């Protein structure tokens, strides 16, 4: 009887663990450009994301220095002057996809409400947006978009460049998740 109980516990734990999908190469990019000025945009291809398909809970971790700009000087200013990335090296998101059901996921994208807390520079902000979720073979694809303001995270834009940087930063997320084994 004990062996049967241990076998059931082992199978239950294994099933729960197998219900997570993840990536370490998720793409996060942002644009803070203003027309008539040099584009202010960067991309990171190393966001770590975990999705619990049983609950719809999602968590993401991004190292600020993983953002790369076309102009090296812009990247240096971003890390040193705006993000203070040595002191605040990462950004995190903890949230959930409302009413998520793995049974509803197919090659046709389904839209879910995505809510959670984005933490940047040690300051948290509630985010409410939508995410498109689809399946491509054995992979789960997640795409989302939202905007934030620099002041939401205590980022001060000096007056000399204030007109060259958008008042709202547009953030795009593209994640391709595989089953965690």
C-alpha positions as CSV (number, residue, x, y, z in Angstrom):
1,X,0.0,0.0,0.0
2,X,2.9,2.4,0.8
3,X,4.5,1.7,-2.6
4,X,1.2,2.6,-4.3
5,X,0.9,5.8,-2.3
6,X,4.6,6.8,-3.1
7,X,4.0,5.9,-6.8
8,X,0.9,8.2,-6.9
9,X,2.8,11.0,-5.2
10,X,5.7,10.6,-7.6
11,X,3.3,10.7,-10.6
12,X,1.4,13.7,-9.3
13,X,4.7,15.7,-8.7
14,X,6.0,14.7,-12.1
15,X,2.8,15.7,-13.8
16,X,2.8,19.1,-12.1
17,X,6.4,19.7,-13.0
18,X,5.8,18.7,-16.6
19,X,3.1,21.4,-16.9
20,X,5.6,24.3,-17.1
21,X,6.9,25.8,-20.3
22,X,9.9,28.1,-20.5
23,X,12.4,30.0,-22.6
24,X,15.8,31.6,-21.9
25,X,15.8,33.3,-25.3
26,X,12.6,35.3,-25.3
27,X,12.6,38.6,-27.2
28,X,11.8,41.8,-25.5
29,X,12.1,45.1,-27.3
30,X,11.2,48.7,-26.7
31,X,10.8,51.9,-28.7
32,X,11.0,55.3,-27.2
33,X,11.4,57.2,-30.5
34,X,10.1,60.6,-31.4
35,X,9.6,61.6,-35.1
36,X,12.4,63.7,-36.6
37,X,15.0,62.4,-34.1
38,X,17.3,59.4,-34.1
39,X,15.4,56.2,-33.2
40,X,15.6,55.3,-29.5
41,X,15.0,51.5,-29.5
42,X,16.7,48.4,-28.2
43,X,16.2,44.6,-28.2
44,X,17.0,41.8,-25.8
45,X,17.0,38.2,-26.9
46,X,17.6,36.7,-23.5
47,X,14.5,37.1,-21.5
48,X,13.8,34.1,-19.3
49,X,10.1,33.2,-19.1
50,X,8.2,30.4,-17.3
51,X,4.5,29.7,-17.9
52,X,2.6,27.3,-15.6
53,X,0.0,25.9,-18.0
54,X,-2.2,24.6,-15.1
55,X,-2.7,28.0,-13.6
56,X,-1.8,30.5,-16.3
57,X,0.8,32.1,-14.0
58,X,3.7,33.6,-15.8
59,X,7.0,35.0,-14.7
60,X,9.8,36.8,-16.6
61,X,13.3,37.9,-15.8
62,X,15.4,40.2,-18.0
63,X,18.9,41.6,-17.4
64,X,18.9,45.3,-18.3
65,X,22.4,45.1,-19.9
66,X,21.0,42.5,-22.4
67,X,19.3,45.3,-24.3
68,X,21.3,46.3,-27.3
69,X,21.0,49.5,-29.4
70,X,22.2,50.2,-32.9
71,X,24.3,53.1,-31.4
72,X,26.8,52.1,-28.8
73,X,26.8,55.5,-27.1
74,X,23.0,55.2,-26.7
75,X,23.5,51.8,-25.0
76,X,26.1,53.3,-22.6
77,X,23.8,56.2,-21.7
78,X,20.9,53.9,-21.2
79,X,22.8,51.7,-18.8
80,X,24.7,54.3,-16.9
81,X,22.4,57.4,-16.9
82,X,18.9,56.2,-17.1
83,X,18.6,52.6,-15.9
84,X,21.5,52.6,-13.4
85,X,21.9,48.9,-14.4
86,X,24.9,48.2,-12.1
87,X,22.7,49.0,-9.1
88,X,19.4,47.6,-10.7
89,X,20.6,44.8,-13.0
90,X,17.3,43.2,-13.7
91,X,13.6,43.7,-14.5
92,X,11.0,41.2,-13.5
93,X,7.3,40.5,-14.3
94,X,5.0,38.3,-12.3
95,X,1.5,37.9,-13.4
96,X,-1.1,35.6,-15.0
97,X,-3.1,35.0,-18.1
98,X,-6.8,35.1,-17.1
99,X,-8.9,32.0,-17.7
100,X,-5.9,30.3,-19.4
101,X,-6.6,26.7,-20.6
102,X,-4.0,24.6,-22.4
103,X,-7.0,22.8,-24.1
104,X,-7.9,26.1,-25.9
105,X,-4.4,26.6,-27.4
106,X,-4.0,25.9,-31.1
107,X,-2.2,27.2,-34.1
108,X,-4.7,30.1,-34.2
109,X,-3.8,32.7,-31.6
110,X,-6.2,33.2,-28.7
111,X,-6.2,36.4,-26.8
112,X,-6.0,36.5,-23.0
113,X,-6.0,39.3,-20.5
114,X,-2.5,39.5,-19.0
115,X,-2.1,41.2,-15.6
116,X,0.7,41.4,-13.2
117,X,3.5,43.5,-11.7
118,X,6.4,44.8,-13.6
119,X,9.4,45.7,-11.5
120,X,12.2,47.9,-12.9
121,X,14.8,49.8,-11.0
122,X,13.3,48.4,-7.8
123,X,9.9,50.1,-8.5
124,X,6.8,48.1,-9.2
125,X,3.9,49.0,-11.5
126,X,0.8,47.0,-12.2
127,X,0.4,46.1,-15.9
128,X,-2.9,45.2,-17.6
129,X,-2.8,44.3,-21.2
130,X,-3.6,41.4,-23.5
131,X,-1.4,38.5,-24.8
132,X,-1.9,36.4,-27.9
133,X,-1.1,32.8,-27.2
134,X,-0.8,30.0,-29.8
135,X,0.8,26.7,-30.4
136,X,3.4,25.9,-33.0
137,X,4.1,22.2,-32.9
138,X,5.2,21.5,-29.3
139,X,6.0,25.1,-28.6
140,X,3.8,27.8,-27.0
141,X,4.1,31.2,-28.6
142,X,3.2,34.4,-26.6
143,X,3.1,37.9,-28.0
144,X,2.1,41.0,-26.1
145,X,2.4,44.8,-26.2
146,X,2.1,47.5,-23.5
147,X,3.4,51.0,-22.7
148,X,5.0,52.5,-19.6
149,X,6.2,55.9,-18.7
150,X,9.8,56.5,-17.5
151,X,8.6,58.3,-14.4
152,X,6.7,55.1,-13.3
153,X,10.1,53.7,-12.5
154,X,11.8,56.8,-11.2
155,X,13.7,57.4,-14.5
156,X,14.5,61.0,-15.0
157,X,15.0,62.3,-18.5
158,X,17.4,65.3,-18.6
159,X,15.8,68.4,-20.2
160,X,18.5,68.5,-22.9
161,X,17.2,65.2,-24.4
162,X,13.6,65.3,-23.1
163,X,12.1,66.2,-26.5
164,X,14.1,63.4,-28.2
165,X,12.6,60.6,-26.1
166,X,8.9,59.6,-26.2
167,X,6.8,60.2,-23.1
168,X,5.6,56.6,-23.3
169,X,7.9,53.6,-23.9
170,X,6.3,50.9,-26.1
171,X,7.3,47.4,-25.1
172,X,6.9,44.3,-27.3
173,X,7.2,40.7,-26.1
174,X,7.7,37.7,-28.3
175,X,8.3,34.4,-26.5
176,X,8.6,30.9,-27.8
177,X,8.3,28.4,-24.9
178,X,9.2,24.7,-24.7
179,X,8.0,22.2,-22.2
180,X,10.2,22.0,-19.1
181,X,11.2,18.4,-18.6
